[in-house]
Amino acid sequence: MFQVKVPATSANLGPGFDCMGLAVKLYNYFKAEENDKLEFYLKGTYTANIPTDQNNLLWKTACILWERIGFSPKPLKLTFESHVPPARGLGSSSTAVVAGLMIANAVAGYPLERFDLLKIATEIEGHPDNVTPAIYGGITLTIMNENSLLPRVLTKNPLFKAVVVIPDLLVETEKAREILPSSVSRKDVIFNSSRVGLLVDAFINQEYNLLSIATQDKIHQNQRASLIPGMPEALASAVRSGAYGAALSGSGPTLLAFCSSGSAQPVGENMQKALADNFIESTCLTLDIDSDGAVLTKI
């Protein structure tokens, strides 16, 4: 029997569209054991709408790996324990993809390295911003280079908390992408490029006071604000309340703020208030950054 623990992730971190992300200490757990037939068991907080047949994302992902290496598996009993909310911009689907690849690789006798799994995961997801931190942990930047990838872990143990405010509404990734323009101006590209450079510098050198500028974005956040009432006000309130910086988490609707331990509570409360003023209820979590990424254990 194998168990995989996969962290939730936040992508983009402001200007790092489709290439930057971080892992947080909120997890989905997946167990797999040989069985006489394919079976699925669901546990945890979020079990609605998870397929319990061959359309399950973990199973489909595992089959992709097995097909590539020419391996014929035995049926499995798969147990999902879900604590990462789906369709909220916290990488729920990436946890299933990463777990599927790690379980498939383990069942086949570990023929692939972690980097090989990242390449397949990126093909499935279409971009590496969530899957890289889910696999490696920490805060990551991933370069897509023609037919290959260059993942970089900028830091494993940053000296801040991640305040995560999860609005009580769904934003489908497809809809959040459809709302984006097909092209952006040179001015906005320059704006984002400079912020990405500053963001990397701030994380590596632990100059977190730079994050209020470094998390600014012109490419996707303002465009997605129409899907999340109160988002601009909530992000602004985070910085006013003492956060180093704040950003939309992935395609949303979750909002992310980087905070010291002392400022986490007022930052979260004021972000929630800004959403409530726009009639959006929310949940707030204060999380540490996960430094390990996905962990597979034989049990």
C-alpha positions in Angstrom: 0.0 0.0 0.0 1.2 3.5 -0.8 0.1 6.9 0.6 0.8 10.2 -1.0 0.5 13.5 0.8 0.2 16.5 -1.6 0.2 20.1 -0.5 -2.2 22.8 -1.7 -0.6 25.4 -3.9 -1.1 29.0 -4.8 -0.1 30.1 -8.3 1.0 33.3 -10.0 1.8 35.2 -6.7 0.8 38.4 -8.5 2.8 39.0 -11.7 4.3 35.5 -12.1 1.5 34.3 -14.4 1.6 30.6 -15.2 5.2 30.3 -14.0 5.4 31.0 -10.2 3.8 29.3 -7.2 4.2 28.1 -3.7 3.1 25.2 -1.5 1.3 25.5 1.8 0.6 23.2 4.7 -2.8 22.1 3.7 -3.0 18.7 2.2 -4.9 16.1 0.3 -4.1 12.4 1.0 -4.3 9.5 -1.4 -3.9 5.8 -0.6 -3.5 3.0 -3.1 -3.4 -0.8 -2.6 -3.8 -3.7 -5.0 -7.3 -5.0 -5.2 -9.4 -7.5 -7.3 -11.2 -4.6 -9.0 -10.9 -0.8 -9.3 -12.6 0.9 -6.3 -12.7 4.4 -4.9 -13.4 5.6 -1.4 -13.9 9.3 -0.5 -13.2 10.9 2.8 -12.5 14.4 4.1 -14.2 17.8 3.8 -14.6 18.0 0.0 -16.0 14.9 -1.6 -18.8 16.2 -3.8 -18.4 15.7 -7.6 -15.3 13.6 -7.4 -15.8 10.7 -9.9 -15.6 7.2 -8.5 -14.9 5.5 -11.8 -12.4 5.5 -14.6 -13.1 9.2 -15.1 -11.4 10.0 -11.8 -8.5 12.4 -12.5 -6.0 10.5 -10.3 -6.8 7.3 -12.1 -6.7 8.9 -15.6 -3.3 10.5 -14.7 -1.9 7.2 -13.5 -3.0 5.5 -16.7 -1.2 8.1 -18.8 2.1 7.3 -17.1 1.6 3.5 -17.3 0.8 3.8 -21.0 4.0 5.8 -21.6 6.2 3.2 -20.0 4.3 0.2 -21.3 3.2 -1.1 -17.9 0.1 -3.1 -17.2 -1.1 -2.5 -13.6 -3.4 -4.6 -11.4 -6.6 -3.0 -10.2 -6.3 -0.7 -7.3 -8.4 0.3 -4.3 -8.0 4.1 -4.1 -8.9 6.2 -1.0 -9.0 10.0 -1.2 -9.0 12.2 1.9 -9.7 15.7 0.7 -9.0 18.9 2.6 -8.1 21.3 -0.2 -11.2 23.1 -1.5 -11.9 22.5 -5.2 -12.4 25.3 -7.8 -10.9 27.9 -5.3 -7.5 28.6 -6.8 -5.6 26.3 -4.4 -4.4 23.6 -6.8 -6.9 20.9 -5.9 -6.7 19.3 -9.3 -2.9 19.5 -9.2 -2.9 17.4 -6.0 -4.8 14.6 -7.9 -2.5 14.8 -10.9 0.7 14.7 -8.8 -0.6 11.9 -6.6 -1.7 9.9 -9.7 1.8 10.2 -11.2 3.6 9.3 -7.9 1.3 6.3 -7.2 1.7 5.1 -10.8 5.4 5.4 -10.7 5.6 3.6 -7.3 3.4 0.7 -8.5 5.6 0.3 -11.6 8.7 0.1 -9.5 9.9 3.8 -9.7 11.2 3.9 -13.3 10.9 7.7 -13.5 12.6 10.5 -11.6 10.7 13.4 -9.9 11.6 15.7 -12.8 10.1 13.3 -15.3 6.9 13.4 -13.3 6.9 17.2 -13.4 7.1 17.1 -17.2 4.1 14.8 -17.5 2.2 16.8 -14.9 2.8 20.0 -16.8 1.6 18.5 -20.0 -1.6 17.4 -18.3 -2.2 20.8 -16.5 -1.0 22.9 -19.3 1.3 25.1 -17.1 3.7 24.3 -14.3 2.8 27.0 -11.7 0.9 24.7 -9.4 2.5 21.3 -10.1 6.1 22.4 -9.5 5.5 23.6 -5.9 3.2 20.6 -5.3 6.1 18.3 -6.3 9.1 20.2 -4.9 7.7 22.3 -2.1 8.6 25.9 -1.3 8.3 28.9 -3.6 9.1 28.0 -7.2 9.7 29.6 -10.6 9.5 27.3 -13.6 10.7 28.1 -17.1 9.1 26.4 -20.1 11.8 25.9 -22.7 10.4 24.4 -25.9 10.2 20.7 -25.1 11.6 20.9 -21.6 11.3 22.7 -18.2 13.6 24.4 -15.9 12.2 24.3 -12.3 13.8 26.5 -9.7 13.0 26.4 -6.0 13.6 30.0 -4.8 13.3 29.3 -1.1 12.0 26.4 1.0 11.5 28.1 4.3 10.5 31.8 3.9 10.1 33.8 7.1 6.4 34.6 6.7 2.9 33.1 7.0 0.5 32.7 4.1 -2.9 34.1 5.0 -5.4 32.5 2.7 -8.9 33.9 2.5 -11.3 31.6 0.6 -14.6 33.2 -0.6 -17.7 31.2 -0.6 -18.1 31.1 -4.3 -16.7 29.1 -7.2 -14.6 30.4 -10.1 -13.9 27.8 -12.8 -10.4 28.0 -14.2 -11.8 27.9 -17.7 -14.0 30.9 -17.1 -11.2 32.8 -15.4 -9.0 32.2 -18.5 -11.7 33.1 -21.0 -12.0 36.5 -19.4 -8.4 37.4 -20.1 -7.6 39.4 -23.3 -5.8 37.6 -26.1 -3.0 40.2 -26.1 -1.4 42.7 -23.7 0.3 46.0 -24.3 4.1 46.5 -24.2 3.7 48.8 -21.2 1.9 46.0 -19.2 4.5 43.4 -20.2 7.3 45.7 -19.0 5.3 46.4 -15.8 4.9 42.6 -15.0 8.5 41.7 -16.1 9.9 44.2 -13.6 7.7 42.9 -10.8 8.6 39.3 -11.4 12.3 40.2 -11.2 11.6 42.1 -7.9 9.5 39.2 -6.6 12.3 36.7 -7.1 14.7 39.1 -5.5 12.5 39.7 -2.5 12.1 35.9 -1.8 15.7 35.0 -2.3 17.1 37.9 -0.2 14.2 37.9 2.4 13.4 41.5 1.7 9.7 41.1 2.3 9.1 44.8 2.5 9.4 44.8 -1.3 6.4 42.4 -1.7 3.8 45.2 -1.7 5.3 46.3 -5.1 6.5 42.9 -6.3 3.0 41.3 -6.1 1.5 44.0 -8.4 0.1 42.7 -11.7 -1.3 44.1 -15.0 -2.0 40.9 -16.9 -4.7 38.9 -15.1 -5.7 40.2 -11.6 -7.7 43.3 -12.6 -9.4 41.4 -15.4 -10.5 38.7 -13.0 -11.8 41.1 -10.4 -15.2 41.1 -12.0 -15.6 37.5 -11.0 -14.8 38.2 -7.3 -16.8 41.1 -5.7 -14.6 42.9 -3.2 -11.3 41.5 -4.4 -9.5 44.8 -5.0 -10.7 46.2 -1.7 -9.6 43.0 0.1 -6.1 43.0 -1.4 -5.7 46.7 -0.6 -6.9 46.2 3.0 -4.3 43.4 3.5 -1.4 45.7 2.8 -3.0 48.5 4.9 -3.3 46.0 7.8 0.3 45.1 7.7 0.8 42.4 5.1 4.0 42.5 3.1 2.0 42.0 -0.1 -1.2 40.3 -1.4 -2.4 38.7 -4.6 -5.1 36.6 -6.2 -4.4 32.9 -5.7 -4.2 31.2 -9.1 -7.4 32.0 -11.0 -9.2 32.6 -7.7 -11.4 33.2 -5.9 -9.0 32.6 -3.0 -6.9 35.6 -2.0 -3.3 35.3 -0.6 -1.4 37.6 1.7 2.2 37.3 2.9 2.3 38.3 6.6 4.4 38.2 9.7 3.0 36.1 12.6 1.9 39.3 14.4 0.0 40.8 11.4 -1.8 37.6 10.2 -4.9 38.0 12.3 -5.8 41.6 11.5 -4.9 41.0 7.8 -7.2 38.1 7.6 -10.0 39.8 9.4 -9.9 42.9 7.3 -9.7 41.0 4.0 -12.8 39.1 5.1 -14.6 42.3 6.0 -13.9 43.8 2.6 -15.5 40.7 1.0 -18.4 40.8 3.4 -19.0 44.4 2.5 -19.6 43.0 -1.0 -21.9 40.3 0.4 -19.3 37.5 0.0 -18.8 35.2 3.0 -15.3 33.6 3.4 -13.1 31.3 5.4 -9.6 32.4 6.6 -6.6 30.1 7.2 -3.1 31.1 8.3 -0.7 28.6 6.9 3.0 27.9 6.8 4.9 27.3 3.6 5.3 23.6 2.9 9.0 22.8 2.3 8.8 19.1 1.2 6.3 19.0 -1.6 4.5 15.7 -2.3 5.6 12.8 -0.1 5.0 9.1 -0.9 5.2 6.5 1.8 5.0 2.8 1.6 2.7 1.6 4.4 
